[in-house]
Amino acid sequence: MHAVHLEMPSHLDTPVRLTLAQAFPVWLRIGLLSFGGPAGQIAVMHRELVERRRWISDERFLHALNFCMLLPGPEAQQLATYIGWLLHRSAGGLVAGGLFVLPGALVMMALSIIYVTYRKLALVEALFFGVKAAVLAIVVEAVIRVGKRALKTPAAVGIAATAFISLFALNVPFPAVVLGSALAGVWLLRQSAKPGASTGHQGGASLVEQLLAQGQLGHIVPNNGRALITGLLGCALWAVPVLAVWAWRGTGDVLTQEGVLFSEAAMVTFGGAYAVLSWISHQVVVTHAWLSSAQMIDGLGLAETTPGPLILVLQFTGFVAAYQHAAGLPPLLAGVLGALITLWVTFVPCFLWIFTFAPYVERARGSRYIAPALAGITAGVVGIILNLSIYFALHVLFRGVDRQSIGPLSLWVPSLATFDWKAIAVSVVAFAMLLRFKQGLARTLIVSALLGLLLRLWS
């Protein structure tokens, strides 16, 4: 995959440009490499956009991530949409956010068809096994890199540690952790937070800062009329397909019910897919009886091993539910329609939140109260990413992991008998390629996938 490399000018009066056509292959690259859940995806974006290309500074990257953490839906996909919008308006947001989802959605569609047709996915699972082990190396590197830059005071370290312990050991609800980090930031970090400041990046100002200095990002200024029109248009786009299916199939049909159920899910998925999976599982397995528990677990396994946000498990759910229960339609056609309506109502709201509220979030960077609150969330995000990373690592290295209550604690505890030495072997190779030999992400993932496949077939 060819990626664009920008030579940053040394003077701000030198015009700087990045066209959407130039950005397109980079966003596609990120979409193809977005393995490993939110921790891995945030790591890939930070590496590609902050470290490698300097399109955006650390400070702005984390500011955008803070906002996305507050929204329902997949935070990494919304972060891509936000940065794409920042650089190229709504068209850039659609390209960045769409390409973040599209590769994974296509893979999940193909795997869903294979699943209901053959139920034999061992080869696919073996291939993605190596990818997951490689992403573990990427995630660990990202936690270290982001932590060094975000935790510059003892107070910030304390907020990060509290957020991590709250999620990892106490099972505190995600929204409460984010809110607590914001309040702690206002209390502890007001003196150290510098509203509107930009840390830039080693090697000069980022592309966004240079474009701002030249007045090329006028769309980030809030406009109430534009926000109202955007919000109304987004809500209409969200609702029209659901209403069309209702008019076509009626209220009792599985396709209509999927549109309603997954629209509700899009409103309550604070904290990412893991936070809503138990509710969704209960709805589709118990309330509606669309899937069995085993099928739901299979879908989660597929979503964890493919690129794109983990919330793509809902696409699998929508496919299988319609495949099995849509009357009067060919099963495969019904499954595809179920997957499409699920994708639409899951991801259209993500674009709606960003395009409507991002200008106000940009203005909030200059607030004496909002800035320290977001600085607190920045510190909390480090703890959140660390928690996601450990969760991901446990599920890569052990085949059996359960949440157990130990006194006042609620911990993910692995079964030591299910330790997978092959995962460690692939992760070590990936660490060496990334950190010692400075190989690119694409090459590292390809080598790791092939190595994982060979190890699985050998064993």
N, C-alpha and C positions, 0 to 999 in steps of 0.2 A: 504494500500500500504506500503510494507516494504521499508524503506530507509536506506542507508548505513551511519553509523556514524563512522568517523575516529578519532582515538586517536592520536593526533599529538605528535611526539617525541620531547623531550626536547633538543636534540643535532642534529645539521645538519649532523654529520657524521653517524647518524643512517639512513639506507635506508628507504625512504618513497615511497609507491606505492599506486596507485589507478588504478585498471584495468578498462577497458571499460565495462566489464561485471558488475563490482561493480557500475559504474556510470549509467548504463542503467536504473535501476528502479528509480533513482533520476530524470533523464531527463524525464522519462515517467510521474512521479508524477507532474513535473512542467508543462508538456503538458496538463495533465488532470485538473490542477488548473489554467490554463492561461485564466481566465475570466477578463472582465473589461477593454478591450482595452489596449493600450500600457502602460498607467499609472499603471493599476492593474498588468499587466504581468511583468513589470520591478520591481514592488514591490515584487511579488512572488519570482522572481529570486534573488533579493537582500536578502530577508529573508532566502531563502534556501541555497544559495551558499556563501554569505558573513557572515551573522549573525549565521546561524545554523551550517554549516559545515566547514567554513573557507577554502574553496577551493581556493578562490581568495580574494585579499585585496580590500578595498574600492577604493584605488587609481587606481588599475588596472581595476576594474569593471567600474568605471566612465570613464577611458581612453578608454576602449573598447566601451562603450555607446556613447561617443563623436564621435568616428569614424562612428558608425552605424547611428547616427543622420545625418551624412553628405551624406549617401547613399540613392539612391531610394529604395523603398520597405519598408516592416514592420521592424522597428528598433528593436523591442523586439525579433523577430525571428532571426534576424541577430546577435543580442547580444548572444543569446543562441548558435548559430553556432560558433561564435567567441570563446566563453569560451570553448565549446567542442573541437574546433580545438586546442586551447592553451594547453589543458590537454592531448589530444589523437590524435593529427594530423588530417588529413582529415576525417578518419573514425569517430573520435569523433565529428567532426563538422557535419557530415552527420547524426549521431545518435541524437545529441542534437537538431539540426535544424529540422530534420525530425520528431522527436517525439513531437516537439513543435507544428507542423502543423497537424500531422496525426489524433489525437483525434477529433479536431475541424472539419477537412475535412470529417471524417467518419460521424460525427453527422450532418454536413451540407448536406452530400449526402442523408442521411436518411430523413432529414426534407424536402429536395427538392422533393424527391419522394412522401412523404406524401402530400406536398403542391400541386403538380400537380394532384395528385390522388383524394384527399379528400378535400383539402382547409380548413381543420378543425385542427387548431393548438392551440386552446385555452388552452388545458391541458398542452402542452409543454411550451407555453408562461408563464403560471401560475407557473410552476415548476422553470423555469429559472428566474422568477421575484425575488424570494427570493435570488438566487445566486447573481444577480446584486446588490441588497441592501447590501449583505454581503461584496461584493468586495469594496463597498464604504468605509467601515471601513478599509479594507486593504490598499486602496489607500491613505487615509488620514494619516494613520500611516507611510506609506512610504515617503510621502512628508516631514513629520516632521523629520524622521530619516535621510534621504538623505540630507535634507537642513542643519541640524546641522553639518554634516560632511563636506559638500562641501562649505558652506558659512562661512569662518573663518576670512574674512577681510571685511571692509566696501566697498571696491571696488567690491568684489565678490557679496555682497548683492545688490549693485547698478546694476550690470550686470543682476542678476536674476530678479530684479524688472523691469528693462527696458524690458527684454525679455517677461515677463508676461504681462505687459501693452501693448506692441506692438502686441501680439497675441490676448489677451482677449478684449482689448478696441479699438484698431486701425486697426485690421484685416490686419496687415503687413504680406506679404508672408513669409512662413516658411523659405525658403533658405536665405532670407535677414536677418532674426532674427539670424540664426546660424552664418552667415558670420559676422554680426555686433558683436556678442558675441566673436567671434574669434579675430577680430580686437581690440575690447576693452580689451581683455586679453593681447594681445601683448603690448598695450599702458599702461595699468594699473597694470598688474600682473607680469611683467617681473622680478621684484625684488623678489617677494614672491614665484614664481614658482621655483621648484627644479627639474630640469630634471633628470629623471631616479630614483627619490626617490620613496620609497615604504612606505606607511603609515602602511602596515600590518593590524593588527586587534587586538582588545583587546583579550588577552589570547595567544599571540605569533604570529609568522610569518605564513602567509597563506601557503596552500599546494603548490601553484604555486611558491612562493618565495623559499620554501625548495627544490623543484625540480630543480629550476634554479641554486641554490647554489651547487647542486650535478651534474650539467651538463646534466640533463636528458631531456631538452627541446631544443635540437639542431635544431629542425625544425623551430623555430621562427626566425632564422637568414635568412635574405633575400638572394635569389638566383635568378638572372635575368633569367637564362635559365629555371629554374623550374617555374618561374612566367609566362614566355612566353608559355610554354607547357600547364600549367594549364589554362591560358586564352583561348588558341586556343581550347583545349578540351572542356572547358565549353561552348564556343560559338557554337561548333559543337553539343553538347548535347542539347543545347537550340533550335537549328534550325532544327535538323533532323526530329522530330515528325511533325513540321509544314510543312516541305517539303513533308513528306510522306502523310499527309492528303491532301495537294494540288495535289499531283500526283494521289491520289485515288478519290478525290471528285471534283477537279477543283477549279478555282479561285473564282467563283461566289457562292460557297456553304457556308453556315453559319459556318460550322466547320473550314474551311480554314480562313474565315474572322475573326473568334474568335481568332485563333492562331496569326494572324497579329495584331489585335486590342489590345489584352491583352499583347502582346510582347511590343507594344508601351507604354502601361500603366506601364509596369515594369520599363521602362526607365525614367518615369516622376513622379513617386509617391514619390517625396521628401516631407517629413513631414507626411508620413503615409497615411492611407486610406482616411481620411477626406479631405486631400488636393487635391485628385484626383477624389473624388466621383462626384462632379458637372460635370467634363469633361466626365467621364464614363457614367453618367446618360444621358447626352445630346447625346452621341454617340449611346447608345443602345436604347434610347427612341425616339429620334428625327431623327438622321441621318440614322440609320439602321431599326428603328421601330421593334425591336425584342421583346421588353417588353413594357408594359404600365407603366405610372408613378406609379400607385398603386402597381404593381408587384415589381418595383424597391424599393419602400418604404418597402414593406413586406420583401424583401431580406435583406435590411439593418437592420430591426428589428431582423431577425433571426441571422444575423452575430453578432449583439451586445449582444445577450443573450447566445451564445455558446462559448466554449473554443476556443482558437486559435486567430490569428490576425484578425482584422476587415476586412482586405483585402479579407477574405474568402467570402465576399459578391460577389466578382467576380466569384467565383465558382458557386454560386446560379444563377447568371446572365447567365453564360455559359450553365448551365444545362437547364434553362427555355427557353433560346433562341433556343438551338438545339432541345429541346423537341417540340417546336412549329413550327420550320421552316426548319428542316433538311428533305428534301424530300427523299423518297425511303428507309427509315430506320424505324424500330419500334420506336415509340416515346420515350419509356423509355431507350432503347439502345442509341438512339441519345442523350438524355439528359445526360446519364452517360459519353458518349464520349466527349460531350461538356464540362462537368465539368472537366474531366481528362486533356484535352488539355489546358484548362484555368489554372488549377493548375500547370501544367508543366511549361508553359511559364511565370507564375507569380513568381514561387519560385526557379527555376533553376538559374536565375540571382543572387538571394540572396546568394547562395552558391558560385557562381563565384566570386562575389566581395570580399567575405571574404577570400577564399582560395588563391586568386591572390594577394591581397593587404595587408592582415593582417601582414605578416612579416615586411613590410615596416612601418606599423603603430607602431609595437613594437619597431623598431629601432628609430622611431621619438620621443620616450619618452626621449631620450638623447639630443634632439636638443634645443639649447638656444632660438630658435624662435618658434618652433612647440610646445614646452612644455607650454609656457604661452598662446599660441593661444588655445590649448586644455583645459588649465585651465579656460580660458574665456568661452569656450563652456560648460565646467562642470558647471560653475555658471549659464549660460544661460539655461542649461538643467533643473535645479531646477525650473526656471520660466516656462519652457515648460511643465514640469510634473504638476506643479500647475495649469496651464491653462487647460490641459487635464483633471485633476481631477475635476475642477469646472464644465467643460463641462459635464463630466460624471455624476457628482452629480446632476446637474440641470435636466438631462434627466432621472435620476432615481427617483427623488423626485417630478417631475412635468410631467404630460402627454402632456403638450403643451409648447414648447419652440421655439421661433423664433428669428432670428437675425434681429435687428432693428438699424436704424441709428438715433442717438440722437446728433444733432449738429455735431461736428467733430468725434464723437465716433461711433463705430459699435459694439454693444453688444448683447450677447445672453440674451434675456429677457423672463422669464417664465410667463405663465398665472397663476396667483395666484389661480384662480378658479379650476385649475387642480391639485392642491397639493394633493399628495397621502400619507396619514398618515400611511398606511400599510408599505410603504417603510421605513419610519422613524422607525417604530416599529421593523422591521427586522434588520435594521442597528444598533440600540441600542443593540439588543441581540448579534449581531456579535461583536460589540465593547467590550461588557462585556466578551464574551467568549475568545476573543483574548488578550485583555489587562488586564482584571481583573483576569480571571480564567486560563489564559495561555494555552488555548486549541489549538490544531493543526489546520492548514488550512483545511484539508480534513474534519475533524469532524465539524468545524464551517460552512463550505459550505453545508454539508449534512443537518445539523439542520436548516440552513437558508432556503434551498430549500424547505424542508418539511413545515416549518412555513409559507413561502410565498405561497405555494400551499394551505394550510389550510385557510389562510386569504382570498385568491382570491376566493376559492370555497364558503367560508362562506358569502362573500359579493355579 
